[in-house]
Amino acid sequence: APDTVADVEKWIDEVLYGTRVFITPGFIFGEAGRRYIRISLCCTKEKLQEASGRIHEFVKKKEKVIV
């Protein structure tokens, strides 16, 4: 998650509702994953690129609001 994100779990929910892309918090794989996210690669390359683009646009919009 970006360094500006204080609560990764809350951020993941915001990403889900803002982009309709589900990502998993890394902490479910252990304490070392607390600041990370996990993304499943069980789709086509095109769908993965689409999801990546949605998340990228979402993060850009959120950064503009913070600044």
DODOKOL-50767 format. One record per atom (N, C-alpha, C): residue number from 1; atom name; x, z, y. Coordinates in Angstrom, 3 decimals, padded with zeros to 6 digits, always signed. Layout:
% DODOKOL-50767
<site><nr>NUM</nr><atom>CA</atom><xx>X</xx><zz>Z</zz><yy>Y</yy></site>
...
% end
This chain:
% DODOKOL-50767
<site><nr>1</nr><atom>N</atom><xx>+000.853</xx><zz>+000.000</zz><yy>-001.184</yy></site>
<site><nr>1</nr><atom>CA</atom><xx>+000.000</xx><zz>+000.000</zz><yy>+000.000</yy></site>
<site><nr>1</nr><atom>C</atom><xx>+000.893</xx><zz>+000.000</zz><yy>+001.240</yy></site>
<site><nr>2</nr><atom>N</atom><xx>+000.396</xx><zz>-000.534</zz><yy>+002.322</yy></site>
<site><nr>2</nr><atom>CA</atom><xx>+001.203</xx><zz>-000.530</zz><yy>+003.557</yy></site>
<site><nr>2</nr><atom>C</atom><xx>+001.572</xx><zz>+000.893</zz><yy>+003.984</yy></site>
<site><nr>3</nr><atom>N</atom><xx>+002.695</xx><zz>+001.046</zz><yy>+004.645</yy></site>
<site><nr>3</nr><atom>CA</atom><xx>+003.148</xx><zz>+002.369</zz><yy>+005.097</yy></site>
<site><nr>3</nr><atom>C</atom><xx>+002.157</xx><zz>+003.028</zz><yy>+006.049</yy></site>
<site><nr>4</nr><atom>N</atom><xx>+001.335</xx><zz>+002.239</zz><yy>+006.723</yy></site>
<site><nr>4</nr><atom>CA</atom><xx>+000.359</xx><zz>+002.781</zz><yy>+007.672</yy></site>
<site><nr>4</nr><atom>C</atom><xx>-000.833</xx><zz>+003.424</zz><yy>+006.971</yy></site>
<site><nr>5</nr><atom>N</atom><xx>-000.937</xx><zz>+003.261</zz><yy>+005.658</yy></site>
<site><nr>5</nr><atom>CA</atom><xx>-002.060</xx><zz>+003.805</zz><yy>+004.894</yy></site>
<site><nr>5</nr><atom>C</atom><xx>-001.730</xx><zz>+005.226</zz><yy>+004.449</yy></site>
<site><nr>6</nr><atom>N</atom><xx>-002.542</xx><zz>+006.179</zz><yy>+004.915</yy></site>
<site><nr>6</nr><atom>CA</atom><xx>-002.320</xx><zz>+007.579</zz><yy>+004.549</yy></site>
<site><nr>6</nr><atom>C</atom><xx>-002.927</xx><zz>+007.901</zz><yy>+003.185</yy></site>
<site><nr>7</nr><atom>N</atom><xx>-004.087</xx><zz>+007.351</zz><yy>+002.889</yy></site>
<site><nr>7</nr><atom>CA</atom><xx>-004.814</xx><zz>+007.653</zz><yy>+001.656</yy></site>
<site><nr>7</nr><atom>C</atom><xx>-005.022</xx><zz>+006.352</zz><yy>+000.876</yy></site>
<site><nr>8</nr><atom>N</atom><xx>-004.196</xx><zz>+006.132</zz><yy>-000.130</yy></site>
<site><nr>8</nr><atom>CA</atom><xx>-004.238</xx><zz>+004.881</zz><yy>-000.891</yy></site>
<site><nr>8</nr><atom>C</atom><xx>-005.585</xx><zz>+004.718</zz><yy>-001.597</yy></site>
<site><nr>9</nr><atom>N</atom><xx>-006.146</xx><zz>+005.802</zz><yy>-002.139</yy></site>
<site><nr>9</nr><atom>CA</atom><xx>-007.436</xx><zz>+005.706</zz><yy>-002.823</yy></site>
<site><nr>9</nr><atom>C</atom><xx>-008.529</xx><zz>+005.211</zz><yy>-001.874</yy></site>
<site><nr>10</nr><atom>N</atom><xx>-008.574</xx><zz>+005.732</zz><yy>-000.679</yy></site>
<site><nr>10</nr><atom>CA</atom><xx>-009.561</xx><zz>+005.304</zz><yy>+000.317</yy></site>
<site><nr>10</nr><atom>C</atom><xx>-009.303</xx><zz>+003.839</zz><yy>+000.702</yy></site>
<site><nr>11</nr><atom>N</atom><xx>-008.043</xx><zz>+003.475</zz><yy>+000.867</yy></site>
<site><nr>11</nr><atom>CA</atom><xx>-007.680</xx><zz>+002.115</zz><yy>+001.246</yy></site>
<site><nr>11</nr><atom>C</atom><xx>-008.127</xx><zz>+001.112</zz><yy>+000.179</yy></site>
<site><nr>12</nr><atom>N</atom><xx>-007.958</xx><zz>+001.475</zz><yy>-001.078</yy></site>
<site><nr>12</nr><atom>CA</atom><xx>-008.364</xx><zz>+000.595</zz><yy>-002.178</yy></site>
<site><nr>12</nr><atom>C</atom><xx>-009.870</xx><zz>+000.348</zz><yy>-002.122</yy></site>
<site><nr>13</nr><atom>N</atom><xx>-010.645</xx><zz>+001.387</zz><yy>-001.811</yy></site>
<site><nr>13</nr><atom>CA</atom><xx>-012.088</xx><zz>+001.202</zz><yy>-001.651</yy></site>
<site><nr>13</nr><atom>C</atom><xx>-012.391</xx><zz>+000.269</zz><yy>-000.485</yy></site>
<site><nr>14</nr><atom>N</atom><xx>-011.662</xx><zz>+000.437</zz><yy>+000.616</yy></site>
<site><nr>14</nr><atom>CA</atom><xx>-011.857</xx><zz>-000.441</zz><yy>+001.774</yy></site>
<site><nr>14</nr><atom>C</atom><xx>-011.543</xx><zz>-001.892</zz><yy>+001.416</yy></site>
<site><nr>15</nr><atom>N</atom><xx>-010.477</xx><zz>-002.103</zz><yy>+000.657</yy></site>
<site><nr>15</nr><atom>CA</atom><xx>-010.127</xx><zz>-003.456</zz><yy>+000.213</yy></site>
<site><nr>15</nr><atom>C</atom><xx>-011.246</xx><zz>-004.018</zz><yy>-000.659</yy></site>
<site><nr>16</nr><atom>N</atom><xx>-011.741</xx><zz>-003.217</zz><yy>-001.599</yy></site>
<site><nr>16</nr><atom>CA</atom><xx>-012.814</xx><zz>-003.678</zz><yy>-002.490</yy></site>
<site><nr>16</nr><atom>C</atom><xx>-014.037</xx><zz>-004.112</zz><yy>-001.691</yy></site>
<site><nr>17</nr><atom>N</atom><xx>-014.497</xx><zz>-003.267</zz><yy>-000.790</yy></site>
<site><nr>17</nr><atom>CA</atom><xx>-015.720</xx><zz>-003.583</zz><yy>-000.041</yy></site>
<site><nr>17</nr><atom>C</atom><xx>-015.479</xx><zz>-004.635</zz><yy>+001.044</yy></site>
<site><nr>18</nr><atom>N</atom><xx>-014.254</xx><zz>-004.731</zz><yy>+001.537</yy></site>
<site><nr>18</nr><atom>CA</atom><xx>-013.949</xx><zz>-005.707</zz><yy>+002.570</yy></site>
<site><nr>18</nr><atom>C</atom><xx>-013.595</xx><zz>-007.082</zz><yy>+002.051</yy></site>
<site><nr>19</nr><atom>N</atom><xx>-013.160</xx><zz>-007.165</zz><yy>+000.786</yy></site>
<site><nr>19</nr><atom>CA</atom><xx>-012.698</xx><zz>-008.447</zz><yy>+000.240</yy></site>
<site><nr>19</nr><atom>C</atom><xx>-013.367</xx><zz>-008.841</zz><yy>-001.073</yy></site>
<site><nr>20</nr><atom>N</atom><xx>-014.018</xx><zz>-007.876</zz><yy>-001.717</yy></site>
<site><nr>20</nr><atom>CA</atom><xx>-014.599</xx><zz>-008.058</zz><yy>-003.048</yy></site>
<site><nr>20</nr><atom>C</atom><xx>-013.508</xx><zz>-008.350</zz><yy>-004.081</yy></site>
<site><nr>21</nr><atom>N</atom><xx>-012.337</xx><zz>-007.745</zz><yy>-003.864</yy></site>
<site><nr>21</nr><atom>CA</atom><xx>-011.213</xx><zz>-007.837</zz><yy>-004.800</yy></site>
<site><nr>21</nr><atom>C</atom><xx>-010.901</xx><zz>-006.422</zz><yy>-005.271</yy></site>
<site><nr>22</nr><atom>N</atom><xx>-010.890</xx><zz>-006.211</zz><yy>-006.583</yy></site>
<site><nr>22</nr><atom>CA</atom><xx>-010.615</xx><zz>-004.895</zz><yy>-007.148</yy></site>
<site><nr>22</nr><atom>C</atom><xx>-009.133</xx><zz>-004.752</zz><yy>-007.467</yy></site>
<site><nr>23</nr><atom>N</atom><xx>-008.515</xx><zz>-003.726</zz><yy>-006.915</yy></site>
<site><nr>23</nr><atom>CA</atom><xx>-007.136</xx><zz>-003.382</zz><yy>-007.252</yy></site>
<site><nr>23</nr><atom>C</atom><xx>-007.136</xx><zz>-001.934</zz><yy>-007.730</yy></site>
<site><nr>24</nr><atom>N</atom><xx>-006.171</xx><zz>-001.591</zz><yy>-008.531</yy></site>
<site><nr>24</nr><atom>CA</atom><xx>-006.098</xx><zz>-000.266</zz><yy>-009.146</yy></site>
<site><nr>24</nr><atom>C</atom><xx>-005.028</xx><zz>+000.567</zz><yy>-008.463</yy></site>
<site><nr>25</nr><atom>N</atom><xx>-005.336</xx><zz>+001.840</zz><yy>-008.179</yy></site>
<site><nr>25</nr><atom>CA</atom><xx>-004.307</xx><zz>+002.699</zz><yy>-007.603</yy></site>
<site><nr>25</nr><atom>C</atom><xx>-003.207</xx><zz>+002.978</zz><yy>-008.626</yy></site>
<site><nr>26</nr><atom>N</atom><xx>-001.972</xx><zz>+002.928</zz><yy>-008.191</yy></site>
<site><nr>26</nr><atom>CA</atom><xx>-000.845</xx><zz>+003.115</zz><yy>-009.096</yy></site>
<site><nr>26</nr><atom>C</atom><xx>-000.734</xx><zz>+004.505</zz><yy>-009.688</yy></site>
<site><nr>27</nr><atom>N</atom><xx>-001.342</xx><zz>+005.515</zz><yy>-009.038</yy></site>
<site><nr>27</nr><atom>CA</atom><xx>-001.209</xx><zz>+006.887</zz><yy>-009.521</yy></site>
<site><nr>27</nr><atom>C</atom><xx>-001.812</xx><zz>+007.080</zz><yy>-010.908</yy></site>
<site><nr>28</nr><atom>N</atom><xx>-002.721</xx><zz>+006.185</zz><yy>-011.326</yy></site>
<site><nr>28</nr><atom>CA</atom><xx>-003.294</xx><zz>+006.353</zz><yy>-012.661</yy></site>
<site><nr>28</nr><atom>C</atom><xx>-002.255</xx><zz>+006.109</zz><yy>-013.760</yy></site>
<site><nr>29</nr><atom>N</atom><xx>-001.114</xx><zz>+005.538</zz><yy>-013.384</yy></site>
<site><nr>29</nr><atom>CA</atom><xx>-000.025</xx><zz>+005.311</zz><yy>-014.330</yy></site>
<site><nr>29</nr><atom>C</atom><xx>+001.065</xx><zz>+006.363</zz><yy>-014.200</yy></site>
<site><nr>30</nr><atom>N</atom><xx>+000.826</xx><zz>+007.391</zz><yy>-013.390</yy></site>
<site><nr>30</nr><atom>CA</atom><xx>+001.800</xx><zz>+008.463</zz><yy>-013.240</yy></site>
<site><nr>30</nr><atom>C</atom><xx>+002.104</xx><zz>+008.745</zz><yy>-011.779</yy></site>
<site><nr>31</nr><atom>N</atom><xx>+002.668</xx><zz>+009.880</zz><yy>-011.529</yy></site>
<site><nr>31</nr><atom>CA</atom><xx>+002.967</xx><zz>+010.346</zz><yy>-010.173</yy></site>
<site><nr>31</nr><atom>C</atom><xx>+003.876</xx><zz>+009.374</zz><yy>-009.419</yy></site>
<site><nr>32</nr><atom>N</atom><xx>+004.785</xx><zz>+008.717</zz><yy>-010.104</yy></site>
<site><nr>32</nr><atom>CA</atom><xx>+005.710</xx><zz>+007.787</zz><yy>-009.444</yy></site>
<site><nr>32</nr><atom>C</atom><xx>+004.987</xx><zz>+006.578</zz><yy>-008.854</yy></site>
<site><nr>33</nr><atom>N</atom><xx>+003.763</xx><zz>+006.321</zz><yy>-009.287</yy></site>
<site><nr>33</nr><atom>CA</atom><xx>+003.017</xx><zz>+005.182</zz><yy>-008.790</yy></site>
<site><nr>33</nr><atom>C</atom><xx>+002.092</xx><zz>+005.502</zz><yy>-007.632</yy></site>
<site><nr>34</nr><atom>N</atom><xx>+002.181</xx><zz>+006.704</zz><yy>-007.096</yy></site>
<site><nr>34</nr><atom>CA</atom><xx>+001.235</xx><zz>+007.171</zz><yy>-006.075</yy></site>
<site><nr>34</nr><atom>C</atom><xx>+001.101</xx><zz>+006.234</zz><yy>-004.873</yy></site>
<site><nr>35</nr><atom>N</atom><xx>+002.143</xx><zz>+005.645</zz><yy>-004.357</yy></site>
<site><nr>35</nr><atom>CA</atom><xx>+002.076</xx><zz>+004.778</zz><yy>-003.173</yy></site>
<site><nr>35</nr><atom>C</atom><xx>+001.943</xx><zz>+003.300</zz><yy>-003.526</yy></site>
<site><nr>36</nr><atom>N</atom><xx>+001.680</xx><zz>+003.008</zz><yy>-004.795</yy></site>
<site><nr>36</nr><atom>CA</atom><xx>+001.612</xx><zz>+001.623</zz><yy>-005.242</yy></site>
<site><nr>36</nr><atom>C</atom><xx>+000.202</xx><zz>+001.249</zz><yy>-005.673</yy></site>
<site><nr>37</nr><atom>N</atom><xx>-000.017</xx><zz>-000.049</zz><yy>-005.818</yy></site>
<site><nr>37</nr><atom>CA</atom><xx>-001.263</xx><zz>-000.553</zz><yy>-006.378</yy></site>
<site><nr>37</nr><atom>C</atom><xx>-000.918</xx><zz>-001.403</zz><yy>-007.591</yy></site>
<site><nr>38</nr><atom>N</atom><xx>-001.920</xx><zz>-001.615</zz><yy>-008.442</yy></site>
<site><nr>38</nr><atom>CA</atom><xx>-001.740</xx><zz>-002.466</zz><yy>-009.619</yy></site>
<site><nr>38</nr><atom>C</atom><xx>-002.754</xx><zz>-003.596</zz><yy>-009.549</yy></site>
<site><nr>39</nr><atom>N</atom><xx>-002.322</xx><zz>-004.774</zz><yy>-009.903</yy></site>
<site><nr>39</nr><atom>CA</atom><xx>-003.194</xx><zz>-005.936</zz><yy>-009.893</yy></site>
<site><nr>39</nr><atom>C</atom><xx>-003.142</xx><zz>-006.581</zz><yy>-011.275</yy></site>
<site><nr>40</nr><atom>N</atom><xx>-004.315</xx><zz>-006.825</zz><yy>-011.851</yy></site>
<site><nr>40</nr><atom>CA</atom><xx>-004.393</xx><zz>-007.469</zz><yy>-013.150</yy></site>
<site><nr>40</nr><atom>C</atom><xx>-004.216</xx><zz>-008.978</zz><yy>-012.978</yy></site>
<site><nr>41</nr><atom>N</atom><xx>-003.479</xx><zz>-009.572</zz><yy>-013.865</yy></site>
<site><nr>41</nr><atom>CA</atom><xx>-003.245</xx><zz>-011.019</zz><yy>-013.817</yy></site>
<site><nr>41</nr><atom>C</atom><xx>-004.065</xx><zz>-011.736</zz><yy>-014.884</yy></site>
<site><nr>42</nr><atom>N</atom><xx>-005.321</xx><zz>-011.328</zz><yy>-015.029</yy></site>
<site><nr>42</nr><atom>CA</atom><xx>-006.165</xx><zz>-011.909</zz><yy>-016.091</yy></site>
<site><nr>42</nr><atom>C</atom><xx>-007.145</xx><zz>-012.932</zz><yy>-015.526</yy></site>
<site><nr>43</nr><atom>N</atom><xx>-006.626</xx><zz>-013.811</zz><yy>-014.689</yy></site>
<site><nr>43</nr><atom>CA</atom><xx>-007.455</xx><zz>-014.875</zz><yy>-014.118</yy></site>
<site><nr>43</nr><atom>C</atom><xx>-006.570</xx><zz>-016.095</zz><yy>-013.883</yy></site>
<site><nr>44</nr><atom>N</atom><xx>-007.193</xx><zz>-017.142</zz><yy>-013.400</yy></site>
<site><nr>44</nr><atom>CA</atom><xx>-006.419</xx><zz>-018.347</zz><yy>-013.134</yy></site>
<site><nr>44</nr><atom>C</atom><xx>-005.514</xx><zz>-018.133</zz><yy>-011.909</yy></site>
<site><nr>45</nr><atom>N</atom><xx>-004.498</xx><zz>-018.949</zz><yy>-011.824</yy></site>
<site><nr>45</nr><atom>CA</atom><xx>-003.577</xx><zz>-018.895</zz><yy>-010.688</yy></site>
<site><nr>45</nr><atom>C</atom><xx>-004.341</xx><zz>-019.105</zz><yy>-009.379</yy></site>
<site><nr>46</nr><atom>N</atom><xx>-005.309</xx><zz>-019.991</zz><yy>-009.398</yy></site>
<site><nr>46</nr><atom>CA</atom><xx>-006.099</xx><zz>-020.288</zz><yy>-008.196</yy></site>
<site><nr>46</nr><atom>C</atom><xx>-006.904</xx><zz>-019.068</zz><yy>-007.746</yy></site>
<site><nr>47</nr><atom>N</atom><xx>-007.515</xx><zz>-018.361</zz><yy>-008.692</yy></site>
<site><nr>47</nr><atom>CA</atom><xx>-008.280</xx><zz>-017.151</zz><yy>-008.350</yy></site>
<site><nr>47</nr><atom>C</atom><xx>-007.366</xx><zz>-016.065</zz><yy>-007.820</yy></site>
<site><nr>48</nr><atom>N</atom><xx>-006.191</xx><zz>-015.937</zz><yy>-008.399</yy></site>
<site><nr>48</nr><atom>CA</atom><xx>-005.228</xx><zz>-014.940</zz><yy>-007.933</yy></site>
<site><nr>48</nr><atom>C</atom><xx>-004.783</xx><zz>-015.259</zz><yy>-006.510</yy></site>
<site><nr>49</nr><atom>N</atom><xx>-004.553</xx><zz>-016.534</zz><yy>-006.217</yy></site>
<site><nr>49</nr><atom>CA</atom><xx>-004.182</xx><zz>-016.935</zz><yy>-004.860</yy></site>
<site><nr>49</nr><atom>C</atom><xx>-005.318</xx><zz>-016.671</zz><yy>-003.879</yy></site>
<site><nr>50</nr><atom>N</atom><xx>-006.549</xx><zz>-016.930</zz><yy>-004.303</yy></site>
<site><nr>50</nr><atom>CA</atom><xx>-007.713</xx><zz>-016.661</zz><yy>-003.451</yy></site>
<site><nr>50</nr><atom>C</atom><xx>-007.812</xx><zz>-015.165</zz><yy>-003.141</yy></site>
<site><nr>51</nr><atom>N</atom><xx>-007.658</xx><zz>-014.329</zz><yy>-004.157</yy></site>
<site><nr>51</nr><atom>CA</atom><xx>-007.722</xx><zz>-012.879</zz><yy>-003.973</yy></site>
<site><nr>51</nr><atom>C</atom><xx>-006.599</xx><zz>-012.405</zz><yy>-003.051</yy></site>
<site><nr>52</nr><atom>N</atom><xx>-005.410</xx><zz>-012.931</zz><yy>-003.244</yy></site>
<site><nr>52</nr><atom>CA</atom><xx>-004.273</xx><zz>-012.579</zz><yy>-002.400</yy></site>
<site><nr>52</nr><atom>C</atom><xx>-004.548</xx><zz>-012.938</zz><yy>-000.941</yy></site>
<site><nr>53</nr><atom>N</atom><xx>-005.121</xx><zz>-014.121</zz><yy>-000.722</yy></site>
<site><nr>53</nr><atom>CA</atom><xx>-005.462</xx><zz>-014.555</zz><yy>+000.630</yy></site>
<site><nr>53</nr><atom>C</atom><xx>-006.486</xx><zz>-013.648</zz><yy>+001.279</yy></site>
<site><nr>54</nr><atom>N</atom><xx>-007.496</xx><zz>-013.230</zz><yy>+000.506</yy></site>
<site><nr>54</nr><atom>CA</atom><xx>-008.505</xx><zz>-012.318</zz><yy>+001.051</yy></site>
<site><nr>54</nr><atom>C</atom><xx>-007.889</xx><zz>-010.994</zz><yy>+001.464</yy></site>
<site><nr>55</nr><atom>N</atom><xx>-007.025</xx><zz>-010.458</zz><yy>+000.588</yy></site>
<site><nr>55</nr><atom>CA</atom><xx>-006.383</xx><zz>-009.174</zz><yy>+000.905</yy></site>
<site><nr>55</nr><atom>C</atom><xx>-005.483</xx><zz>-009.320</zz><yy>+002.123</yy></site>
<site><nr>56</nr><atom>N</atom><xx>-004.737</xx><zz>-010.411</zz><yy>+002.192</yy></site>
<site><nr>56</nr><atom>CA</atom><xx>-003.843</xx><zz>-010.656</zz><yy>+003.330</yy></site>
<site><nr>56</nr><atom>C</atom><xx>-004.642</xx><zz>-010.691</zz><yy>+004.637</yy></site>
<site><nr>57</nr><atom>N</atom><xx>-005.746</xx><zz>-011.406</zz><yy>+004.663</yy></site>
<site><nr>57</nr><atom>CA</atom><xx>-006.586</xx><zz>-011.484</zz><yy>+005.867</yy></site>
<site><nr>57</nr><atom>C</atom><xx>-007.166</xx><zz>-010.116</zz><yy>+006.218</yy></site>
<site><nr>58</nr><atom>N</atom><xx>-007.583</xx><zz>-009.367</zz><yy>+005.211</yy></site>
<site><nr>58</nr><atom>CA</atom><xx>-008.129</xx><zz>-008.030</zz><yy>+005.422</yy></site>
<site><nr>58</nr><atom>C</atom><xx>-007.090</xx><zz>-007.122</zz><yy>+006.084</yy></site>
<site><nr>59</nr><atom>N</atom><xx>-005.871</xx><zz>-007.145</zz><yy>+005.552</yy></site>
<site><nr>59</nr><atom>CA</atom><xx>-004.792</xx><zz>-006.301</zz><yy>+006.098</yy></site>
<site><nr>59</nr><atom>C</atom><xx>-004.468</xx><zz>-006.718</zz><yy>+007.527</yy></site>
<site><nr>60</nr><atom>N</atom><xx>-004.418</xx><zz>-008.017</zz><yy>+007.803</yy></site>
<site><nr>60</nr><atom>CA</atom><xx>-004.144</xx><zz>-008.493</zz><yy>+009.164</yy></site>
<site><nr>60</nr><atom>C</atom><xx>-005.199</xx><zz>-007.982</zz><yy>+010.145</yy></site>
<site><nr>61</nr><atom>N</atom><xx>-006.462</xx><zz>-008.050</zz><yy>+009.756</yy></site>
<site><nr>61</nr><atom>CA</atom><xx>-007.550</xx><zz>-007.583</zz><yy>+010.619</yy></site>
<site><nr>61</nr><atom>C</atom><xx>-007.445</xx><zz>-006.083</zz><yy>+010.871</yy></site>
<site><nr>62</nr><atom>N</atom><xx>-007.143</xx><zz>-005.323</zz><yy>+009.826</yy></site>
<site><nr>62</nr><atom>CA</atom><xx>-007.014</xx><zz>-003.867</zz><yy>+009.964</yy></site>
<site><nr>62</nr><atom>C</atom><xx>-005.849</xx><zz>-003.513</zz><yy>+010.866</yy></site>
<site><nr>63</nr><atom>N</atom><xx>-004.737</xx><zz>-004.241</zz><yy>+010.771</yy></site>
<site><nr>63</nr><atom>CA</atom><xx>-003.565</xx><zz>-003.959</zz><yy>+011.609</yy></site>
<site><nr>63</nr><atom>C</atom><xx>-003.886</xx><zz>-004.203</zz><yy>+013.073</yy></site>
<site><nr>64</nr><atom>N</atom><xx>-004.689</xx><zz>-005.217</zz><yy>+013.364</yy></site>
<site><nr>64</nr><atom>CA</atom><xx>-005.072</xx><zz>-005.500</zz><yy>+014.748</yy></site>
<site><nr>64</nr><atom>C</atom><xx>-005.918</xx><zz>-004.356</zz><yy>+015.312</yy></site>
<site><nr>65</nr><atom>N</atom><xx>-006.740</xx><zz>-003.748</zz><yy>+014.491</yy></site>
<site><nr>65</nr><atom>CA</atom><xx>-007.583</xx><zz>-002.640</zz><yy>+014.929</yy></site>
<site><nr>65</nr><atom>C</atom><xx>-006.724</xx><zz>-001.405</zz><yy>+015.205</yy></site>
<site><nr>66</nr><atom>N</atom><xx>-005.707</xx><zz>-001.174</zz><yy>+014.395</yy></site>
<site><nr>66</nr><atom>CA</atom><xx>-004.832</xx><zz>-000.003</zz><yy>+014.536</yy></site>
<site><nr>66</nr><atom>C</atom><xx>-003.976</xx><zz>-000.105</zz><yy>+015.788</yy></site>
<site><nr>67</nr><atom>N</atom><xx>-003.488</xx><zz>-001.311</zz><yy>+016.082</yy></site>
<site><nr>67</nr><atom>CA</atom><xx>-002.565</xx><zz>-001.523</zz><yy>+017.210</yy></site>
<site><nr>67</nr><atom>C</atom><xx>-003.274</xx><zz>-001.467</zz><yy>+018.507</yy></site>
% end
